[in-house]
Amino acid sequence: MSLNLIIDYLKDKQWSSTDLTYVIIYMVIASFLTTPIFGIPIGLAAFLYFNDKENLEAYNRNRMK
């Protein structure tokens, strides 16, 4: 997956309050384990991997058509 695909997916995503809560929790946990500079992208990547993996793959398939 390319970085441009992930950025486009995040811009097009309809964010709910539950999604935002999970992103913030992942970012806080990652920031405790690393520095805040690295914690923000690591937390976002963890959210995409654990919560939105299927949706991101479906977005990629629809975009390729």
All heavy atoms as TSV, in Angstrom:
chain	resi	resn	atom	element	x	y	z
A	1	MET	N	N	0.821	-1.173	0.000
A	1	MET	CA	C	0.000	0.000	0.000
A	1	MET	C	C	0.868	1.241	0.000
A	1	MET	O	O	1.855	1.310	0.703
A	1	MET	CB	C	-0.862	-0.010	1.245
A	1	MET	CG	C	-2.273	-0.439	0.965
A	1	MET	SD	S	-3.251	-0.490	2.396
A	1	MET	CE	C	-3.675	-2.200	2.291
A	2	SER	N	N	0.455	2.182	-0.764
A	2	SER	CA	C	1.242	3.407	-0.866
A	2	SER	C	C	0.765	4.437	0.157
A	2	SER	O	O	-0.352	4.371	0.670
A	2	SER	CB	C	1.131	3.987	-2.267
A	2	SER	OG	O	-0.175	4.455	-2.488
A	3	LEU	N	N	1.624	5.364	0.425
A	3	LEU	CA	C	1.300	6.427	1.367
A	3	LEU	C	C	0.189	7.325	0.819
A	3	LEU	O	O	-0.668	7.782	1.578
A	3	LEU	CB	C	2.563	7.242	1.672
A	3	LEU	CG	C	2.463	8.268	2.778
A	3	LEU	CD1	C	2.073	7.607	4.086
A	3	LEU	CD2	C	3.767	8.998	2.932
A	4	ASN	N	N	0.178	7.538	-0.498
A	4	ASN	CA	C	-0.871	8.359	-1.102
A	4	ASN	C	C	-2.243	7.716	-0.941
A	4	ASN	O	O	-3.231	8.414	-0.722
A	4	ASN	CB	C	-0.578	8.587	-2.586
A	4	ASN	CG	C	0.561	9.545	-2.796
A	4	ASN	OD1	O	0.837	10.368	-1.936
A	4	ASN	ND2	N	1.230	9.427	-3.917
A	5	LEU	N	N	-2.310	6.393	-1.062
A	5	LEU	CA	C	-3.577	5.682	-0.870
A	5	LEU	C	C	-4.084	5.863	0.556
A	5	LEU	O	O	-5.261	6.139	0.774
A	5	LEU	CB	C	-3.403	4.196	-1.184
A	5	LEU	CG	C	-4.608	3.329	-0.864
A	5	LEU	CD1	C	-5.715	3.583	-1.861
A	5	LEU	CD2	C	-4.219	1.882	-0.827
A	6	ILE	N	N	-3.197	5.741	1.520
A	6	ILE	CA	C	-3.588	5.889	2.922
A	6	ILE	C	C	-4.049	7.312	3.205
A	6	ILE	O	O	-5.059	7.524	3.883
A	6	ILE	CB	C	-2.425	5.472	3.839
A	6	ILE	CG1	C	-2.158	3.971	3.682
A	6	ILE	CG2	C	-2.712	5.820	5.290
A	6	ILE	CD1	C	-0.922	3.473	4.374
A	7	ILE	N	N	-3.359	8.299	2.678
A	7	ILE	CA	C	-3.742	9.697	2.891
A	7	ILE	C	C	-5.099	9.980	2.266
A	7	ILE	O	O	-5.965	10.617	2.879
A	7	ILE	CB	C	-2.655	10.645	2.359
A	7	ILE	CG1	C	-1.405	10.543	3.227
A	7	ILE	CG2	C	-3.151	12.089	2.304
A	7	ILE	CD1	C	-0.205	11.254	2.679
A	8	ASP	N	N	-5.321	9.500	1.036
A	8	ASP	CA	C	-6.623	9.687	0.384
A	8	ASP	C	C	-7.735	8.994	1.160
A	8	ASP	O	O	-8.835	9.526	1.297
A	8	ASP	CB	C	-6.586	9.161	-1.055
A	8	ASP	CG	C	-5.749	10.044	-1.961
A	8	ASP	OD1	O	-5.518	11.215	-1.597
A	8	ASP	OD2	O	-5.327	9.540	-3.025
A	9	TYR	N	N	-7.452	7.800	1.668
A	9	TYR	CA	C	-8.452	7.078	2.455
A	9	TYR	C	C	-8.821	7.853	3.717
A	9	TYR	O	O	-9.997	7.975	4.059
A	9	TYR	CB	C	-7.932	5.682	2.827
A	9	TYR	CG	C	-8.836	4.966	3.793
A	9	TYR	CD1	C	-10.052	4.449	3.369
A	9	TYR	CD2	C	-8.490	4.825	5.122
A	9	TYR	CE1	C	-10.898	3.805	4.253
A	9	TYR	CE2	C	-9.320	4.178	6.009
A	9	TYR	CZ	C	-10.521	3.673	5.579
A	9	TYR	OH	O	-11.360	3.044	6.460
A	10	LEU	N	N	-7.827	8.387	4.395
A	10	LEU	CA	C	-8.096	9.119	5.633
A	10	LEU	C	C	-8.869	10.411	5.364
A	10	LEU	O	O	-9.682	10.827	6.189
A	10	LEU	CB	C	-6.784	9.417	6.365
A	10	LEU	CG	C	-6.066	8.198	6.942
A	10	LEU	CD1	C	-4.714	8.608	7.489
A	10	LEU	CD2	C	-6.906	7.535	8.009
A	11	LYS	N	N	-8.627	11.039	4.216
A	11	LYS	CA	C	-9.373	12.259	3.876
A	11	LYS	C	C	-10.814	11.950	3.504
A	11	LYS	O	O	-11.711	12.729	3.811
A	11	LYS	CB	C	-8.689	12.996	2.726
A	11	LYS	CG	C	-7.425	13.705	3.143
A	11	LYS	CD	C	-6.957	14.692	2.100
A	11	LYS	CE	C	-6.354	13.987	0.927
A	11	LYS	NZ	N	-5.729	14.899	-0.052
A	12	ASP	N	N	-11.055	10.824	2.837
A	12	ASP	CA	C	-12.401	10.468	2.396
A	12	ASP	C	C	-13.228	9.769	3.468
A	12	ASP	O	O	-14.434	9.639	3.335
A	12	ASP	CB	C	-12.345	9.556	1.167
A	12	ASP	CG	C	-11.852	10.287	-0.061
A	12	ASP	OD1	O	-11.895	11.533	-0.065
A	12	ASP	OD2	O	-11.424	9.608	-1.014
A	13	LYS	N	N	-12.605	9.298	4.519
A	13	LYS	CA	C	-13.289	8.527	5.555
A	13	LYS	C	C	-14.314	9.387	6.289
A	13	LYS	O	O	-14.075	10.536	6.596
A	13	LYS	CB	C	-12.264	7.983	6.545
A	13	LYS	CG	C	-12.875	7.148	7.650
A	13	LYS	CD	C	-11.800	6.524	8.485
A	13	LYS	CE	C	-12.349	5.760	9.658
A	13	LYS	NZ	N	-13.400	4.830	9.334
A	14	GLN	N	N	-15.461	8.791	6.538
A	14	GLN	CA	C	-16.481	9.425	7.375
A	14	GLN	C	C	-16.172	9.075	8.834
A	14	GLN	O	O	-16.434	7.969	9.283
A	14	GLN	CB	C	-17.872	8.913	6.992
A	14	GLN	CG	C	-18.268	9.234	5.576
A	14	GLN	CD	C	-18.446	10.730	5.369
A	14	GLN	OE1	O	-18.984	11.424	6.221
A	14	GLN	NE2	N	-17.978	11.212	4.232
A	15	TRP	N	N	-15.595	10.012	9.564
A	15	TRP	CA	C	-15.135	9.744	10.921
A	15	TRP	C	C	-16.289	9.769	11.908
A	15	TRP	O	O	-17.076	10.712	11.937
A	15	TRP	CB	C	-14.103	10.778	11.331
A	15	TRP	CG	C	-12.826	10.646	10.574
A	15	TRP	CD1	C	-12.503	11.282	9.423
A	15	TRP	CD2	C	-11.723	9.807	10.892
A	15	TRP	NE1	N	-11.258	10.897	9.002
A	15	TRP	CE2	C	-10.757	9.994	9.890
A	15	TRP	CE3	C	-11.462	8.916	11.915
A	15	TRP	CZ2	C	-9.543	9.318	9.905
A	15	TRP	CZ3	C	-10.250	8.252	11.928
A	15	TRP	CH2	C	-9.316	8.450	10.938
A	16	SER	N	N	-16.378	8.777	12.746
A	16	SER	CA	C	-17.355	8.759	13.831
A	16	SER	C	C	-16.620	9.071	15.137
A	16	SER	O	O	-15.385	9.070	15.191
A	16	SER	CB	C	-18.042	7.393	13.919
A	16	SER	OG	O	-17.116	6.406	14.324
A	17	SER	N	N	-17.369	9.310	16.175
A	17	SER	CA	C	-16.734	9.620	17.457
A	17	SER	C	C	-15.985	8.415	18.007
A	17	SER	O	O	-14.957	8.569	18.673
A	17	SER	CB	C	-17.779	10.106	18.461
A	17	SER	OG	O	-18.748	9.111	18.677
A	18	THR	N	N	-16.451	7.215	17.710
A	18	THR	CA	C	-15.760	6.007	18.152
A	18	THR	C	C	-14.408	5.878	17.458
A	18	THR	O	O	-13.407	5.534	18.098
A	18	THR	CB	C	-16.609	4.761	17.854
A	18	THR	OG1	O	-17.908	4.942	18.394
A	18	THR	CG2	C	-15.988	3.507	18.432
A	19	ASP	N	N	-14.371	6.157	16.165
A	19	ASP	CA	C	-13.110	6.110	15.429
A	19	ASP	C	C	-12.111	7.112	15.996
A	19	ASP	O	O	-10.933	6.786	16.184
A	19	ASP	CB	C	-13.328	6.407	13.943
A	19	ASP	CG	C	-14.062	5.319	13.206
A	19	ASP	OD1	O	-14.034	4.160	13.677
A	19	ASP	OD2	O	-14.668	5.629	12.169
A	20	LEU	N	N	-12.557	8.311	16.246
A	20	LEU	CA	C	-11.657	9.338	16.791
A	20	LEU	C	C	-11.151	8.960	18.174
A	20	LEU	O	O	-9.990	9.207	18.507
A	20	LEU	CB	C	-12.362	10.692	16.830
A	20	LEU	CG	C	-12.639	11.322	15.469
A	20	LEU	CD1	C	-13.435	12.605	15.645
A	20	LEU	CD2	C	-11.355	11.592	14.730
A	21	THR	N	N	-12.021	8.347	18.974
A	21	THR	CA	C	-11.608	7.904	20.307
A	21	THR	C	C	-10.508	6.856	20.207
A	21	THR	O	O	-9.504	6.926	20.926
A	21	THR	CB	C	-12.817	7.347	21.081
A	21	THR	OG1	O	-13.832	8.340	21.140
A	21	THR	CG2	C	-12.425	6.937	22.484
A	22	TYR	N	N	-10.693	5.881	19.317
A	22	TYR	CA	C	-9.671	4.846	19.141
A	22	TYR	C	C	-8.357	5.434	18.636
A	22	TYR	O	O	-7.284	5.043	19.100
A	22	TYR	CB	C	-10.153	3.757	18.186
A	22	TYR	CG	C	-11.040	2.730	18.839
A	22	TYR	CD1	C	-12.304	2.482	18.340
A	22	TYR	CD2	C	-10.609	2.007	19.941
A	22	TYR	CE1	C	-13.125	1.542	18.925
A	22	TYR	CE2	C	-11.428	1.065	20.535
A	22	TYR	CZ	C	-12.681	0.830	20.021
A	22	TYR	OH	O	-13.485	-0.102	20.610
A	23	VAL	N	N	-8.421	6.351	17.695
A	23	VAL	CA	C	-7.196	6.966	17.173
A	23	VAL	C	C	-6.456	7.681	18.292
A	23	VAL	O	O	-5.233	7.545	18.435
A	23	VAL	CB	C	-7.517	7.943	16.020
A	23	VAL	CG1	C	-6.324	8.796	15.677
A	23	VAL	CG2	C	-7.975	7.187	14.798
A	24	ILE	N	N	-7.164	8.421	19.104
A	24	ILE	CA	C	-6.528	9.154	20.206
A	24	ILE	C	C	-5.921	8.196	21.220
A	24	ILE	O	O	-4.803	8.409	21.704
A	24	ILE	CB	C	-7.539	10.123	20.855
A	24	ILE	CG1	C	-7.861	11.247	19.871
A	24	ILE	CG2	C	-7.003	10.687	22.163
A	24	ILE	CD1	C	-9.005	12.143	20.285
A	25	ILE	N	N	-6.630	7.122	21.546
A	25	ILE	CA	C	-6.107	6.135	22.499
A	25	ILE	C	C	-4.834	5.491	21.958
A	25	ILE	O	O	-3.839	5.349	22.675
A	25	ILE	CB	C	-7.180	5.082	22.834
A	25	ILE	CG1	C	-8.271	5.706	23.689
A	25	ILE	CG2	C	-6.566	3.875	23.539
A	25	ILE	CD1	C	-9.482	4.828	23.902
A	26	TYR	N	N	-4.860	5.084	20.674
A	26	TYR	CA	C	-3.660	4.489	20.083
A	26	TYR	C	C	-2.504	5.469	20.069
A	26	TYR	O	O	-1.353	5.085	20.310
A	26	TYR	CB	C	-3.944	4.000	18.658
A	26	TYR	CG	C	-4.751	2.735	18.583
A	26	TYR	CD1	C	-5.825	2.642	17.705
A	26	TYR	CD2	C	-4.453	1.635	19.359
A	26	TYR	CE1	C	-6.571	1.481	17.617
A	26	TYR	CE2	C	-5.187	0.469	19.279
A	26	TYR	CZ	C	-6.248	0.392	18.403
A	26	TYR	OH	O	-6.977	-0.747	18.322
A	27	MET	N	N	-2.769	6.736	19.786
A	27	MET	CA	C	-1.701	7.730	19.756
A	27	MET	C	C	-1.113	7.973	21.144
A	27	MET	O	O	0.101	8.115	21.298
A	27	MET	CB	C	-2.213	9.046	19.178
A	27	MET	CG	C	-2.412	9.010	17.703
A	27	MET	SD	S	-3.002	10.603	17.119
A	27	MET	CE	C	-3.263	10.246	15.398
A	28	VAL	N	N	-1.965	7.996	22.158
A	28	VAL	CA	C	-1.481	8.210	23.524
A	28	VAL	C	C	-0.624	7.030	23.972
A	28	VAL	O	O	0.457	7.209	24.550
A	28	VAL	CB	C	-2.663	8.450	24.492
A	28	VAL	CG1	C	-2.232	8.370	25.937
A	28	VAL	CG2	C	-3.320	9.788	24.198
A	29	ILE	N	N	-1.079	5.805	23.694
A	29	ILE	CA	C	-0.305	4.620	24.082
A	29	ILE	C	C	1.028	4.598	23.341
A	29	ILE	O	O	2.078	4.329	23.941
A	29	ILE	CB	C	-1.123	3.341	23.811
A	29	ILE	CG1	C	-2.303	3.267	24.785
A	29	ILE	CG2	C	-0.253	2.103	23.926
A	29	ILE	CD1	C	-3.289	2.172	24.477
A	30	ALA	N	N	1.002	4.886	22.053
A	30	ALA	CA	C	2.248	4.898	21.284
A	30	ALA	C	C	3.175	6.017	21.759
A	30	ALA	O	O	4.400	5.853	21.750
A	30	ALA	CB	C	1.944	5.050	19.799
A	31	SER	N	N	2.624	7.133	22.179
A	31	SER	CA	C	3.454	8.231	22.670
A	31	SER	C	C	4.097	7.897	24.011
A	31	SER	O	O	5.197	8.369	24.304
A	31	SER	CB	C	2.622	9.508	22.798
A	31	SER	OG	O	2.220	9.947	21.529
A	32	PHE	N	N	3.420	7.093	24.831
A	32	PHE	CA	C	4.035	6.651	26.084
A	32	PHE	C	C	5.192	5.697	25.814
A	32	PHE	O	O	6.192	5.709	26.518
A	32	PHE	CB	C	3.027	5.942	26.993
A	32	PHE	CG	C	2.146	6.878	27.756
A	32	PHE	CD1	C	0.793	6.636	27.862
A	32	PHE	CD2	C	2.655	8.013	28.383
A	32	PHE	CE1	C	-0.037	7.482	28.561
A	32	PHE	CE2	C	1.830	8.870	29.094
A	32	PHE	CZ	C	0.484	8.608	29.181
A	33	LEU	N	N	5.057	4.863	24.791
A	33	LEU	CA	C	6.093	3.879	24.485
A	33	LEU	C	C	7.252	4.482	23.693
A	33	LEU	O	O	8.374	3.984	23.768
A	33	LEU	CB	C	5.488	2.709	23.705
A	33	LEU	CG	C	4.402	1.925	24.448
A	33	LEU	CD1	C	3.799	0.886	23.538
A	33	LEU	CD2	C	4.977	1.295	25.704
A	34	THR	N	N	6.974	5.512	22.914
A	34	THR	CA	C	8.017	6.202	22.140
A	34	THR	C	C	7.920	7.686	22.474
A	34	THR	O	O	7.352	8.057	23.482
A	34	THR	CB	C	7.815	5.986	20.629
A	34	THR	OG1	O	6.574	6.556	20.231
A	34	THR	CG2	C	7.833	4.506	20.270
A	35	THR	N	N	8.458	8.517	21.625
A	35	THR	CA	C	8.304	9.957	21.820
A	35	THR	C	C	7.024	10.410	21.124
A	35	THR	O	O	6.508	9.726	20.240
A	35	THR	CB	C	9.495	10.711	21.204
A	35	THR	OG1	O	9.508	10.495	19.809
A	35	THR	CG2	C	10.810	10.254	21.808
A	36	PRO	N	N	6.466	11.557	21.499
A	36	PRO	CA	C	5.239	12.020	20.853
A	36	PRO	C	C	5.381	12.241	19.350
A	36	PRO	O	O	4.425	12.068	18.608
A	36	PRO	CB	C	4.934	13.341	21.563
A	36	PRO	CG	C	5.566	13.205	22.896
A	36	PRO	CD	C	6.800	12.381	22.668
A	37	ILE	N	N	6.570	12.581	18.896
A	37	ILE	CA	C	6.768	12.794	17.458
A	37	ILE	C	C	6.540	11.492	16.699
A	37	ILE	O	O	5.929	11.480	15.634
A	37	ILE	CB	C	8.173	13.366	17.185
A	37	ILE	CG1	C	8.265	14.780	17.752
A	37	ILE	CG2	C	8.487	13.348	15.704
A	37	ILE	CD1	C	9.647	15.374	17.713
A	38	PHE	N	N	7.028	10.384	17.240
A	38	PHE	CA	C	6.824	9.085	16.608
A	38	PHE	C	C	5.504	8.452	17.016
A	38	PHE	O	O	4.973	7.595	16.315
A	38	PHE	CB	C	7.966	8.130	16.960
A	38	PHE	CG	C	9.291	8.558	16.421
A	38	PHE	CD1	C	10.377	8.719	17.267
A	38	PHE	CD2	C	9.461	8.817	15.074
A	38	PHE	CE1	C	11.602	9.118	16.771
A	38	PHE	CE2	C	10.679	9.226	14.576
A	38	PHE	CZ	C	11.756	9.376	15.428
A	39	GLY	N	N	4.959	8.847	18.146
A	39	GLY	CA	C	3.731	8.247	18.653
A	39	GLY	C	C	2.513	8.549	17.814
A	39	GLY	O	O	1.623	7.708	17.673
A	40	ILE	N	N	2.454	9.723	17.222
A	40	ILE	CA	C	1.289	10.096	16.417
A	40	ILE	C	C	1.184	9.245	15.155
A	40	ILE	O	O	0.145	8.623	14.926
A	40	ILE	CB	C	1.298	11.609	16.125
A	40	ILE	CG1	C	1.068	12.365	17.428
A	40	ILE	CG2	C	0.249	11.976	15.089
A	40	ILE	CD1	C	1.257	13.855	17.343
A	41	PRO	N	N	2.226	9.144	14.322
A	41	PRO	CA	C	2.078	8.276	13.144
A	41	PRO	C	C	1.971	6.791	13.502
A	41	PRO	O	O	1.255	6.042	12.829
A	41	PRO	CB	C	3.315	8.557	12.308
A	41	PRO	CG	C	4.211	9.363	13.125
A	41	PRO	CD	C	3.460	9.893	14.278
A	42	ILE	N	N	2.661	6.356	14.553
A	42	ILE	CA	C	2.557	4.956	14.960
A	42	ILE	C	C	1.148	4.658	15.453
A	42	ILE	O	O	0.580	3.602	15.153
A	42	ILE	CB	C	3.615	4.630	16.031
A	42	ILE	CG1	C	5.003	4.664	15.423
A	42	ILE	CG2	C	3.348	3.273	16.678
A	42	ILE	CD1	C	6.130	4.568	16.425
A	43	GLY	N	N	0.547	5.567	16.198
A	43	GLY	CA	C	-0.825	5.381	16.664
A	43	GLY	C	C	-1.818	5.341	15.522
A	43	GLY	O	O	-2.759	4.540	15.519
A	44	LEU	N	N	-1.617	6.188	14.532
A	44	LEU	CA	C	-2.490	6.189	13.358
A	44	LEU	C	C	-2.327	4.895	12.566
A	44	LEU	O	O	-3.307	4.311	12.105
A	44	LEU	CB	C	-2.195	7.400	12.478
A	44	LEU	CG	C	-3.141	7.651	11.325
A	44	LEU	CD1	C	-4.571	7.815	11.816
A	44	LEU	CD2	C	-2.709	8.881	10.566
A	45	ALA	N	N	-1.101	4.428	12.430
A	45	ALA	CA	C	-0.863	3.160	11.735
A	45	ALA	C	C	-1.481	1.992	12.497
A	45	ALA	O	O	-2.037	1.071	11.889
A	45	ALA	CB	C	0.633	2.946	11.553
A	46	ALA	N	N	-1.406	2.031	13.825
A	46	ALA	CA	C	-2.022	0.968	14.631
A	46	ALA	C	C	-3.537	0.981	14.466
A	46	ALA	O	O	-4.163	-0.085	14.369
A	46	ALA	CB	C	-1.645	1.146	16.101
A	47	PHE	N	N	-4.141	2.163	14.396
A	47	PHE	CA	C	-5.586	2.238	14.172
A	47	PHE	C	C	-5.957	1.636	12.829
A	47	PHE	O	O	-6.906	0.867	12.723
A	47	PHE	CB	C	-6.061	3.691	14.244
A	47	PHE	CG	C	-7.481	3.871	13.792
A	47	PHE	CD1	C	-8.531	3.510	14.613
A	47	PHE	CD2	C	-7.771	4.390	12.542
A	47	PHE	CE1	C	-9.841	3.655	14.195
A	47	PHE	CE2	C	-9.062	4.543	12.114
A	47	PHE	CZ	C	-10.112	4.179	12.941
A	48	LEU	N	N	-5.203	1.983	11.793
A	48	LEU	CA	C	-5.495	1.451	10.466
A	48	LEU	C	C	-5.318	-0.060	10.429
A	48	LEU	O	O	-6.078	-0.763	9.776
A	48	LEU	CB	C	-4.607	2.113	9.416
A	48	LEU	CG	C	-4.931	3.564	9.108
A	48	LEU	CD1	C	-3.882	4.131	8.161
A	48	LEU	CD2	C	-6.311	3.703	8.512
A	49	TYR	N	N	-4.312	-0.566	11.112
A	49	TYR	CA	C	-4.050	-1.996	11.087
A	49	TYR	C	C	-5.080	-2.784	11.903
A	49	TYR	O	O	-5.597	-3.794	11.448
A	49	TYR	CB	C	-2.642	-2.289	11.610
A	49	TYR	CG	C	-2.297	-3.746	11.552
A	49	TYR	CD1	C	-1.984	-4.342	10.338
A	49	TYR	CD2	C	-2.298	-4.535	12.692
A	49	TYR	CE1	C	-1.678	-5.677	10.263
A	49	TYR	CE2	C	-1.992	-5.869	12.629
A	49	TYR	CZ	C	-1.687	-6.450	11.414
A	49	TYR	OH	O	-1.393	-7.777	11.350
A	50	PHE	N	N	-5.388	-2.323	13.106
A	50	PHE	CA	C	-6.261	-3.087	13.988
A	50	PHE	C	C	-7.752	-2.838	13.740
A	50	PHE	O	O	-8.556	-3.744	13.912
A	50	PHE	CB	C	-5.951	-2.787	15.460
A	50	PHE	CG	C	-4.624	-3.318	15.901
A	50	PHE	CD1	C	-3.673	-2.464	16.423
A	50	PHE	CD2	C	-4.316	-4.658	15.788
A	50	PHE	CE1	C	-2.439	-2.947	16.835
A	50	PHE	CE2	C	-3.089	-5.151	16.191
A	50	PHE	CZ	C	-2.154	-4.285	16.717
A	51	ASN	N	N	-8.141	-1.632	13.360
A	51	ASN	CA	C	-9.559	-1.309	13.267
A	51	ASN	C	C	-10.077	-1.157	11.844
A	51	ASN	O	O	-11.234	-1.457	11.586
A	51	ASN	CB	C	-9.850	-0.014	14.036
A	51	ASN	CG	C	-9.675	-0.189	15.517
A	51	ASN	OD1	O	-8.561	-0.314	15.982
A	51	ASN	ND2	N	-10.762	-0.217	16.248
A	52	ASP	N	N	-9.279	-0.660	10.943
A	52	ASP	CA	C	-9.779	-0.310	9.611
A	52	ASP	C	C	-9.095	-1.080	8.485
A	52	ASP	O	O	-9.107	-0.639	7.349
A	52	ASP	CB	C	-9.591	1.189	9.359
A	52	ASP	CG	C	-10.881	1.955	9.504
A	52	ASP	OD1	O	-11.887	1.352	9.877
A	52	ASP	OD2	O	-10.862	3.160	9.227
A	53	LYS	N	N	-8.533	-2.215	8.782
A	53	LYS	CA	C	-7.794	-2.964	7.765
A	53	LYS	C	C	-8.692	-3.384	6.605
A	53	LYS	O	O	-8.342	-3.209	5.438
A	53	LYS	CB	C	-7.160	-4.190	8.414
A	53	LYS	CG	C	-6.197	-4.922	7.566
A	53	LYS	CD	C	-5.553	-6.039	8.374
A	53	LYS	CE	C	-4.402	-6.641	7.640
A	53	LYS	NZ	N	-3.760	-7.687	8.423
A	54	GLU	N	N	-9.881	-3.904	6.902
A	54	GLU	CA	C	-10.795	-4.361	5.850
A	54	GLU	C	C	-11.316	-3.192	5.020
A	54	GLU	O	O	-11.439	-3.287	3.801
A	54	GLU	CB	C	-11.972	-5.134	6.447
A	54	GLU	CG	C	-11.575	-6.411	7.153
A	54	GLU	CD	C	-11.168	-6.183	8.591
A	54	GLU	OE1	O	-11.529	-5.121	9.151
A	54	GLU	OE2	O	-10.472	-7.042	9.142
A	55	ASN	N	N	-11.636	-2.090	5.672
A	55	ASN	CA	C	-12.149	-0.925	4.953
A	55	ASN	C	C	-11.091	-0.321	4.040
A	55	ASN	O	O	-11.408	0.127	2.934
A	55	ASN	CB	C	-12.648	0.129	5.933
A	55	ASN	CG	C	-13.858	-0.323	6.700
A	55	ASN	OD1	O	-14.584	-1.210	6.268
A	55	ASN	ND2	N	-14.075	0.272	7.850
A	56	LEU	N	N	-9.847	-0.315	4.480
A	56	LEU	CA	C	-8.768	0.223	3.659
A	56	LEU	C	C	-8.535	-0.659	2.435
A	56	LEU	O	O	-8.325	-0.148	1.336
A	56	LEU	CB	C	-7.492	0.357	4.483
A	56	LEU	CG	C	-6.285	1.003	3.812
A	56	LEU	CD1	C	-6.620	2.413	3.360
A	56	LEU	CD2	C	-5.115	1.031	4.770
A	57	GLU	N	N	-8.602	-1.972	2.621
A	57	GLU	CA	C	-8.437	-2.883	1.483
A	57	GLU	C	C	-9.587	-2.734	0.491
A	57	GLU	O	O	-9.382	-2.759	-0.730
A	57	GLU	CB	C	-8.330	-4.320	1.971
A	57	GLU	CG	C	-7.034	-4.599	2.703
A	57	GLU	CD	C	-7.023	-5.937	3.410
A	57	GLU	OE1	O	-8.049	-6.639	3.385
A	57	GLU	OE2	O	-5.974	-6.273	3.984
A	58	ALA	N	N	-10.821	-2.576	0.980
A	58	ALA	CA	C	-11.967	-2.370	0.102
A	58	ALA	C	C	-11.837	-1.045	-0.650
A	58	ALA	O	O	-12.174	-0.960	-1.833
A	58	ALA	CB	C	-13.259	-2.404	0.901
A	59	TYR	N	N	-11.357	-0.018	0.018
A	59	TYR	CA	C	-11.137	1.278	-0.624
A	59	TYR	C	C	-10.106	1.147	-1.741
A	59	TYR	O	O	-10.269	1.720	-2.817
A	59	TYR	CB	C	-10.675	2.293	0.428
A	59	TYR	CG	C	-10.444	3.680	-0.112
A	59	TYR	CD1	C	-11.511	4.547	-0.336
A	59	TYR	CD2	C	-9.163	4.140	-0.392
A	59	TYR	CE1	C	-11.305	5.821	-0.817
A	59	TYR	CE2	C	-8.943	5.409	-0.881
A	59	TYR	CZ	C	-10.018	6.250	-1.087
A	59	TYR	OH	O	-9.810	7.507	-1.579
A	60	ASN	N	N	-9.068	0.376	-1.501
A	60	ASN	CA	C	-8.026	0.168	-2.500
A	60	ASN	C	C	-8.595	-0.574	-3.712
A	60	ASN	O	O	-8.300	-0.222	-4.856
A	60	ASN	CB	C	-6.865	-0.609	-1.905
A	60	ASN	CG	C	-5.679	-0.707	-2.835
A	60	ASN	OD1	O	-5.551	0.079	-3.759
A	60	ASN	ND2	N	-4.828	-1.664	-2.594
A	61	ARG	N	N	-9.409	-1.604	-3.485
A	61	ARG	CA	C	-10.007	-2.346	-4.597
A	61	ARG	C	C	-10.932	-1.467	-5.411
A	61	ARG	O	O	-10.937	-1.520	-6.643
A	61	ARG	CB	C	-10.772	-3.564	-4.075
A	61	ARG	CG	C	-9.884	-4.718	-3.688
A	61	ARG	CD	C	-10.686	-5.973	-3.462
A	61	ARG	NE	N	-11.743	-5.817	-2.464
A	61	ARG	CZ	C	-11.596	-6.075	-1.160
A	61	ARG	NH1	N	-10.440	-6.511	-0.707
A	61	ARG	NH2	N	-12.587	-5.916	-0.324
A	62	ASN	N	N	-11.758	-0.661	-4.763
A	62	ASN	CA	C	-12.690	0.224	-5.468
A	62	ASN	C	C	-11.953	1.316	-6.237
A	62	ASN	O	O	-12.408	1.751	-7.294
A	62	ASN	CB	C	-13.681	0.854	-4.501
A	62	ASN	CG	C	-14.681	-0.134	-3.981
A	62	ASN	OD1	O	-14.893	-1.198	-4.589
A	62	ASN	ND2	N	-15.271	0.161	-2.850
A	63	ARG	N	N	-10.852	1.758	-5.711
A	63	ARG	CA	C	-10.085	2.812	-6.366
A	63	ARG	C	C	-9.376	2.289	-7.616
A	63	ARG	O	O	-9.179	3.016	-8.578
A	63	ARG	CB	C	-9.066	3.376	-5.395
A	63	ARG	CG	C	-8.364	4.579	-5.906
A	63	ARG	CD	C	-7.533	5.201	-4.841
A	63	ARG	NE	N	-6.772	6.293	-5.436
A	63	ARG	CZ	C	-5.706	6.807	-4.915
A	63	ARG	NH1	N	-5.261	6.368	-3.772
A	63	ARG	NH2	N	-5.065	7.766	-5.511
A	64	MET	N	N	-9.001	1.022	-7.612
A	64	MET	CA	C	-8.290	0.437	-8.748
A	64	MET	C	C	-9.196	0.184	-9.936
A	64	MET	O	O	-8.730	0.034	-11.055
A	64	MET	CB	C	-7.635	-0.891	-8.341
A	64	MET	CG	C	-6.509	-0.722	-7.389
A	64	MET	SD	S	-5.183	0.189	-8.161
A	64	MET	CE	C	-3.966	0.150	-6.925
A	65	LYS	N	N	-10.494	0.136	-9.726
A	65	LYS	CA	C	-11.439	-0.132	-10.823
A	65	LYS	C	C	-11.540	1.005	-11.785
A	65	LYS	O	O	-11.288	2.093	-11.644
A	65	LYS	CB	C	-12.831	-0.440	-10.280
A	65	LYS	CG	C	-12.873	-1.766	-9.594
A	65	LYS	CD	C	-14.269	-2.045	-9.128
A	65	LYS	CE	C	-14.325	-3.386	-8.418
A	65	LYS	NZ	N	-15.642	-3.689	-7.961
